[in-house]
Amino acid sequence: MDRPSNRRRFEALRKAEADGILTKNERIELDRMITDLEEAEAALLRPAIQRTQEERLRLAEQNTALKGIIRRQKRLAQRLERILAASRSERQNIAAELTQLLGGTLRPMS
């Protein structure tokens, strides 16, 4: 519907439809014009829709990978917390032994 004459014809048919005076042949013509417009619009939108779908797929894959990394980070943090707790306990044990060996003259490590 690039040409002005097509646009004018389309508008005239829409007006006749709104006024309730559209003939059977005009109905067929209007329906064909609407179908042509919808097909042209779909063709124009197809690349954008394809890009959007590809982007959604890429983001879904990225989200899956990020979730895996987050799980690994949580496991690492838990391991480090256990190591830190064990290290603190060992440090307290060493300080207690030193205090006992030196007769209480050593201040405990904090």
C-alpha beads as a LAMMPS data file, in Angstrom:
LAMMPS data file: protein, C-alpha beads

110 atoms
109 bonds

1 atom types
1 bond types

-500.0 500.0 xlo xhi
-500.0 500.0 ylo yhi
-500.0 500.0 zlo zhi

Masses

1 110.0

Atoms # bond

1 1 1 0.000 0.000 0.000
2 1 1 2.806 2.352 -0.918
3 1 1 1.025 4.298 -3.554
4 1 1 -1.245 7.166 -2.565
5 1 1 -4.011 5.774 -4.800
6 1 1 -3.944 2.481 -2.881
7 1 1 -4.032 4.346 0.396
8 1 1 -6.984 6.458 -0.751
9 1 1 -8.817 3.346 -1.963
10 1 1 -8.178 1.599 1.335
11 1 1 -9.453 4.593 3.297
12 1 1 -12.540 4.814 1.052
13 1 1 -13.291 1.136 1.602
14 1 1 -12.843 1.508 5.380
15 1 1 -15.223 4.471 5.366
16 1 1 -17.790 2.519 3.358
17 1 1 -17.417 -0.326 5.841
18 1 1 -17.951 2.044 8.761
19 1 1 -20.966 3.557 7.032
20 1 1 -22.368 0.073 6.410
21 1 1 -22.517 0.468 2.617
22 1 1 -19.691 -1.895 1.615
23 1 1 -20.618 -4.181 -1.305
24 1 1 -19.634 -7.851 -1.445
25 1 1 -16.879 -7.155 -4.000
26 1 1 -15.627 -4.232 -1.958
27 1 1 -15.551 -6.491 1.133
28 1 1 -13.376 -8.953 -0.797
29 1 1 -11.121 -6.128 -1.976
30 1 1 -10.817 -4.678 1.548
31 1 1 -10.092 -8.088 3.034
32 1 1 -7.358 -8.643 0.440
33 1 1 -5.835 -5.231 1.176
34 1 1 -5.867 -5.961 4.913
35 1 1 -4.247 -9.350 4.315
36 1 1 -1.579 -7.713 2.147
37 1 1 -0.913 -5.124 4.861
38 1 1 -0.636 -7.793 7.550
39 1 1 1.761 -9.839 5.423
40 1 1 3.908 -6.781 4.699
41 1 1 3.956 -5.887 8.386
42 1 1 4.890 -9.450 9.344
43 1 1 7.739 -9.399 6.817
44 1 1 9.025 -6.157 8.285
45 1 1 8.810 -7.470 11.850
46 1 1 10.319 -10.887 11.144
47 1 1 13.998 -9.805 11.487
48 1 1 13.306 -7.970 14.749
49 1 1 11.394 -10.949 16.111
50 1 1 14.260 -13.253 15.107
51 1 1 16.804 -10.998 16.838
52 1 1 14.632 -10.887 19.958
53 1 1 14.304 -14.667 20.034
54 1 1 18.055 -15.098 19.591
55 1 1 18.726 -12.584 22.371
56 1 1 16.301 -14.378 24.703
57 1 1 18.035 -17.685 23.971
58 1 1 21.461 -16.142 24.610
59 1 1 20.247 -14.621 27.884
60 1 1 18.701 -17.921 28.980
61 1 1 22.009 -19.693 28.341
62 1 1 23.877 -16.952 30.194
63 1 1 21.475 -17.182 33.137
64 1 1 22.014 -20.935 33.335
65 1 1 25.780 -20.423 33.381
66 1 1 25.473 -17.679 36.013
67 1 1 23.370 -19.938 38.245
68 1 1 26.122 -22.556 38.035
69 1 1 28.733 -19.997 39.023
70 1 1 26.598 -18.806 41.942
71 1 1 26.252 -22.406 43.192
72 1 1 30.032 -22.819 42.992
73 1 1 30.566 -19.530 44.849
74 1 1 28.207 -20.636 47.626
75 1 1 30.007 -23.983 47.970
76 1 1 33.357 -22.174 48.090
77 1 1 32.072 -19.777 50.762
78 1 1 30.830 -22.725 52.830
79 1 1 34.201 -24.494 52.504
80 1 1 36.033 -21.320 53.486
81 1 1 33.765 -20.860 56.512
82 1 1 34.554 -24.415 57.640
83 1 1 38.287 -23.838 57.104
84 1 1 38.122 -20.543 58.994
85 1 1 36.245 -22.155 61.886
86 1 1 38.790 -25.001 62.017
87 1 1 41.667 -22.470 61.870
88 1 1 40.210 -20.450 64.746
89 1 1 39.768 -23.591 66.779
90 1 1 43.353 -24.664 66.069
91 1 1 44.650 -21.187 66.922
92 1 1 42.786 -21.333 70.270
93 1 1 44.181 -24.809 70.950
94 1 1 47.727 -23.626 70.231
95 1 1 47.270 -20.552 72.436
96 1 1 45.901 -22.715 75.256
97 1 1 48.851 -25.114 74.994
98 1 1 51.320 -22.241 74.994
99 1 1 49.642 -20.695 78.004
100 1 1 49.800 -24.006 79.829
101 1 1 53.460 -24.576 78.898
102 1 1 54.578 -21.083 79.840
103 1 1 52.635 -21.021 83.071
104 1 1 50.022 -18.490 82.184
105 1 1 52.429 -15.702 81.246
106 1 1 51.278 -15.611 77.647
107 1 1 48.203 -13.611 76.708
108 1 1 45.789 -15.595 74.515
109 1 1 45.740 -14.668 70.822
110 1 1 42.580 -13.030 69.614

Bonds

1 1 1 2
2 1 2 3
3 1 3 4
4 1 4 5
5 1 5 6
6 1 6 7
7 1 7 8
8 1 8 9
9 1 9 10
10 1 10 11
11 1 11 12
12 1 12 13
13 1 13 14
14 1 14 15
15 1 15 16
16 1 16 17
17 1 17 18
18 1 18 19
19 1 19 20
20 1 20 21
21 1 21 22
22 1 22 23
23 1 23 24
24 1 24 25
25 1 25 26
26 1 26 27
27 1 27 28
28 1 28 29
29 1 29 30
30 1 30 31
31 1 31 32
32 1 32 33
33 1 33 34
34 1 34 35
35 1 35 36
36 1 36 37
37 1 37 38
38 1 38 39
39 1 39 40
40 1 40 41
41 1 41 42
42 1 42 43
43 1 43 44
44 1 44 45
45 1 45 46
46 1 46 47
47 1 47 48
48 1 48 49
49 1 49 50
50 1 50 51
51 1 51 52
52 1 52 53
53 1 53 54
54 1 54 55
55 1 55 56
56 1 56 57
57 1 57 58
58 1 58 59
59 1 59 60
60 1 60 61
61 1 61 62
62 1 62 63
63 1 63 64
64 1 64 65
65 1 65 66
66 1 66 67
67 1 67 68
68 1 68 69
69 1 69 70
70 1 70 71
71 1 71 72
72 1 72 73
73 1 73 74
74 1 74 75
75 1 75 76
76 1 76 77
77 1 77 78
78 1 78 79
79 1 79 80
80 1 80 81
81 1 81 82
82 1 82 83
83 1 83 84
84 1 84 85
85 1 85 86
86 1 86 87
87 1 87 88
88 1 88 89
89 1 89 90
90 1 90 91
91 1 91 92
92 1 92 93
93 1 93 94
94 1 94 95
95 1 95 96
96 1 96 97
97 1 97 98
98 1 98 99
99 1 99 100
100 1 100 101
101 1 101 102
102 1 102 103
103 1 103 104
104 1 104 105
105 1 105 106
106 1 106 107
107 1 107 108
108 1 108 109
109 1 109 110
